[in-house]
Amino acid sequence: MDVLERIKEQVESHPILIYMKGTPQLPQCGFSSRAAQALQACGVEFAYVNVLTDQEIFQNLSRYANWPTFPQIYINGELIGGCDIILELYQKGELKKMLEQAVQKPEGNEATK
């Protein structure tokens, strides 16, 4: 599978996904650490990809969303931004709402046959 297809699949498979250097428990850069802490403080589960352990993603993620830096946070398949944007949303109280909406299961929307 092409790396851009793999990234697309990851982004679309998780309601909340952070591409970061390291892991939420052991971040390897300050920006990734602060972004992961903001996500964790919201109390909503999220997925992560450690770009330091996947060189293909590390080298090509910037091509996927035209965003040159790490971390990159996606909510419902859409790039929200990096550390600064996430921290701003967190401080305004908007991040938690966004994350909670992303993980809510729609009710009563079952397709009719």
N, C-alpha and C positions, 0 to 999 in steps of 0.2 A: 504494500500500500504506500502511495506517495505520502511524504511527510505532511503536506498541506491538507490532504484528505484525512490523515490521522488526527491532526489538530482540529479540523472541522468536526470530526466524530467526537472527540473529547469535549469540545465546547458545547456541542448539541446534546451530549449524553448526561450532562450535569447541570442542574439549575444554577449552581454557584461553583465557579472554578477559579482558582488562582494559580497562575504560572509564576513560580518564585524560585529564588536561589535558596536551596535548602528545603526544609520542611517547617510546618508551623511549630513543631516542638523544638527544632534545631535549625533556625534560620541562619543563612550564611551571608546575609548583608542587612544593613540597617533598614533600608527601604522595605525589603521583603518582611523583615521582622515587624515593623510598625503596621504594615498593611494586614498581615496575618493576625496581629493582636487586635486590630479594629474589628476584623471579621469574627474572631473568637469572642470578643466582648459583646457581640450582638446575640450570642447564644444559639445560632443557627448552624447546622452542619453544612460543611462545604468540602469540596474536593480540591486537591492540589496536585500539581506536577512540579517536581524538582527538576528544573532545567539544567542543573549541573550534572545530572546523571543521564541525560539524554541529549547528546550533542546535536543530533538532527533537529530537535525542537529548539534548542538554544540558538542554533544558527539560522533557523527559518521562521521563527515565530513573528519576528518583525515584519516579514513579508505578508503574513496572513492578515494582520489587522492594520498594517502600516503604522505601527506603534514601536518606536525603537528601543524602549527600555523595559526592564523588569522591576517590579512585578507587573503583571497584567491580570486584571480581574474581569471576569465575564459573568454576567447575570442573564439567565435565559437566552444564552447564545449571543449576547451583545456585549462588546467591549465597553466597560464602564470607565476604565482608565487605570492609572497606576497609583502609587502610594499617596501622592498629594491629593488627588481627587477623592480617594477612599477616605482619607483622614478628614477632609472637608465635609463630606457627606455624613461621616460618623459624628463630627462635632455639631452639625446642624440637626442631628437626630433623624436624618433621612435614610441612612444606610440600613438601620434595623428594619424599617418598614419595607424597603426594597427587598431585603433578604427574606423576610417573612412572606412577602407576596410571592417570591420566586419558588418557595418550597411548598406553598399551599396546593393541595390537590383540588382541582375543580370538582364541584359536586353537581349532580344532576345534568351533566353535559354528555351523557352516554349517547353515542351515535345510534340512530334508529336504523333498523335493517329493512 
